[in-house]
């Protein structure tokens, strides 16, 4: 592993430890650096800000792997399950990050990464006949991120399987009601 990669991992671990004590908004670059005995120059050599560090953590731990899998024939349901399992295992870290909406938030980064998966799941070719594919993807993304946040903050916590079952049930109910409204 290169020195740069070791440094980035040290900063990532330090951020996670800081977030066990303070919410993300209160964690400073100085606190991250103190936690791993690095100076601020080292931090800024690798990352523009703490938001970029968070995005790097996600991409390193699951994002790159998950979204590389989009290029394969792996079923989208497996990819969604893989993603939810990861979020469930990192519940406290991501529940804090998903509360923030404004760019450069993690939520914004995740939405950008989620879009190709949603397009694949929703089969956007068929959706183009009905509405703007970007708008559909954006609406579904907002719904999924809100549902994900609610699941991650639920007490007591539930499993990824339960969350996906609940999400599927809600989707079926919504689709049924929308079809009923369109028929009347």
C-alpha positions as CSV (number, residue, x, y, z in Angstrom):
1,X,0.0,0.0,0.0
2,X,1.4,3.4,-0.9
3,X,2.2,6.1,1.6
4,X,-0.6,8.3,0.2
5,X,-3.1,5.5,0.7
6,X,-2.0,4.8,4.2
7,X,-2.4,8.5,5.0
8,X,-5.8,8.6,3.5
9,X,-6.9,5.6,5.6
10,X,-5.5,7.2,8.7
11,X,-7.5,10.3,8.1
12,X,-10.6,8.2,7.4
13,X,-10.2,6.3,10.6
14,X,-9.7,9.5,12.5
15,X,-12.8,11.1,11.0
16,X,-14.9,8.0,12.0
17,X,-13.5,8.1,15.6
18,X,-14.2,11.9,15.8
19,X,-17.8,11.2,14.6
20,X,-18.3,8.8,17.5
21,X,-18.0,11.7,19.8
22,X,-19.3,14.7,17.8
23,X,-21.7,15.2,14.8
24,X,-20.1,15.7,11.5
25,X,-20.9,19.4,11.4
26,X,-18.8,19.9,14.6
27,X,-15.8,17.8,13.4
28,X,-13.0,20.0,12.2
29,X,-10.0,19.2,10.0
30,X,-7.8,20.1,12.9
31,X,-9.6,17.5,15.1
32,X,-9.2,14.9,12.4
33,X,-5.5,15.6,12.1
34,X,-4.9,15.6,15.9
35,X,-6.6,12.2,16.1
36,X,-4.1,10.6,13.7
37,X,-1.1,12.8,14.5
38,X,-0.9,14.4,11.0
39,X,-0.7,18.0,10.2
40,X,-3.3,20.0,8.3
41,X,-0.9,20.2,5.2
42,X,-1.1,16.5,5.0
43,X,-4.9,16.6,5.1
44,X,-5.1,19.3,2.4
45,X,-2.6,17.5,0.2
46,X,-5.0,14.6,-0.1
47,X,-8.5,16.2,0.4
48,X,-10.0,19.5,-0.4
49,X,-12.2,19.4,2.7
50,X,-13.9,16.9,5.1
51,X,-16.7,16.4,2.6
52,X,-14.3,15.0,0.1
53,X,-12.8,12.7,2.7
54,X,-16.3,11.3,3.4
55,X,-16.9,10.7,-0.3
56,X,-13.5,9.0,-0.5
57,X,-14.4,6.7,2.4
58,X,-17.7,5.7,0.7
59,X,-16.1,5.1,-2.6
60,X,-13.2,3.1,-1.1
61,X,-15.4,1.0,1.1
62,X,-18.3,0.2,-1.2
63,X,-19.0,2.8,-3.9
64,X,-16.4,1.9,-6.5
65,X,-17.0,-1.8,-6.1
66,X,-20.7,-1.4,-6.2
67,X,-20.8,0.9,-9.2
68,X,-18.2,-1.2,-11.1
69,X,-20.7,-4.1,-10.6
70,X,-23.2,-2.1,-12.6
71,X,-21.2,-2.9,-15.7
72,X,-21.8,-6.6,-15.1
73,X,-24.9,-8.7,-15.4
74,X,-25.3,-9.0,-11.6
75,X,-29.0,-8.4,-10.8
76,X,-29.8,-4.9,-9.4
77,X,-31.5,-6.6,-6.4
78,X,-28.1,-8.0,-5.4
79,X,-26.5,-4.6,-5.7
80,X,-29.2,-2.9,-3.6
81,X,-28.8,-5.6,-1.0
82,X,-25.1,-5.2,-0.9
83,X,-25.5,-1.4,-0.5
84,X,-28.1,-1.7,2.3
85,X,-26.0,-4.3,4.1
86,X,-23.0,-1.9,4.0
87,X,-25.1,1.0,5.3
88,X,-26.5,-1.2,8.0
89,X,-23.0,-2.1,9.2
90,X,-22.0,1.6,9.2
91,X,-25.3,2.9,10.5
92,X,-24.2,5.6,12.9
93,X,-21.6,7.1,10.5
94,X,-24.0,7.4,7.6
95,X,-27.2,8.4,9.5
96,X,-25.3,11.5,10.6
97,X,-24.1,12.2,7.1
98,X,-27.5,11.7,5.4
99,X,-29.1,14.5,7.5
100,X,-27.3,17.1,5.4
101,X,-28.8,18.1,2.1
102,X,-26.7,20.9,0.6
103,X,-23.8,20.2,-1.7
104,X,-21.0,19.2,-1.1
105,X,-22.8,16.9,1.3
106,X,-22.4,13.1,1.2
107,X,-26.1,12.9,0.3
108,X,-25.4,14.9,-2.9
109,X,-22.4,12.6,-3.8
110,X,-24.4,9.5,-3.1
111,X,-27.3,10.7,-5.3
112,X,-24.8,11.2,-8.2
113,X,-23.4,7.7,-7.7
114,X,-26.9,6.2,-7.2
115,X,-28.3,7.6,-10.4
116,X,-26.9,4.9,-12.8
117,X,-28.2,2.1,-10.5
118,X,-31.6,3.7,-10.4
119,X,-31.7,4.1,-14.1
120,X,-30.9,0.4,-14.5
121,X,-33.5,-0.6,-12.0
122,X,-36.2,1.6,-13.4
123,X,-35.4,0.6,-17.0
124,X,-35.3,4.2,-18.1
125,X,-35.9,3.3,-21.8
126,X,-39.5,2.5,-20.9
127,X,-39.8,5.5,-18.6
128,X,-38.7,7.9,-21.4
129,X,-42.2,7.4,-23.0
130,X,-43.8,8.9,-19.9
131,X,-41.5,11.5,-18.3
132,X,-38.1,13.0,-18.2
133,X,-35.8,10.1,-17.0
134,X,-33.6,12.5,-15.0
135,X,-36.7,13.7,-13.1
136,X,-37.9,10.2,-12.4
137,X,-34.5,9.2,-11.2
138,X,-34.3,12.3,-9.0
139,X,-37.7,11.6,-7.4
140,X,-36.9,8.0,-6.8
141,X,-33.5,9.0,-5.4
142,X,-35.1,11.5,-3.0
143,X,-37.5,8.8,-1.8
144,X,-34.8,6.2,-1.4
145,X,-32.4,8.5,0.5
146,X,-35.2,9.6,2.8
147,X,-36.2,6.0,3.4
148,X,-32.6,5.0,4.0
149,X,-32.1,7.8,6.5
150,X,-35.3,6.8,8.4
151,X,-34.1,3.2,8.5
152,X,-30.6,4.1,9.7
153,X,-32.0,6.2,12.5
154,X,-34.7,3.7,13.5
155,X,-34.6,2.5,17.1
156,X,-34.4,-0.4,17.6
157,X,-32.5,-1.0,14.3
158,X,-33.8,-3.5,11.8
159,X,-31.9,-5.6,9.3
160,X,-31.1,-4.8,5.7
161,X,-33.5,-7.5,4.7
162,X,-36.4,-6.0,6.7
163,X,-35.7,-2.6,5.3
164,X,-35.8,-3.8,1.7
165,X,-39.0,-5.8,2.3
166,X,-40.6,-2.6,3.8
167,X,-39.3,-0.5,0.9
168,X,-40.7,-3.1,-1.6
169,X,-44.1,-3.1,0.1
170,X,-44.3,0.7,0.1
171,X,-43.4,0.7,-3.6
172,X,-46.1,-1.8,-4.4
173,X,-48.7,0.1,-2.4
174,X,-47.7,3.4,-4.1
175,X,-47.8,1.9,-7.6
176,X,-51.2,0.3,-6.9
177,X,-52.6,3.7,-5.8
178,X,-51.2,5.6,-8.7
179,X,-52.6,3.1,-11.1
180,X,-56.0,3.4,-9.4
181,X,-55.8,7.2,-9.7
182,X,-54.9,7.0,-13.4
183,X,-57.8,4.6,-14.1
184,X,-60.4,6.9,-12.6
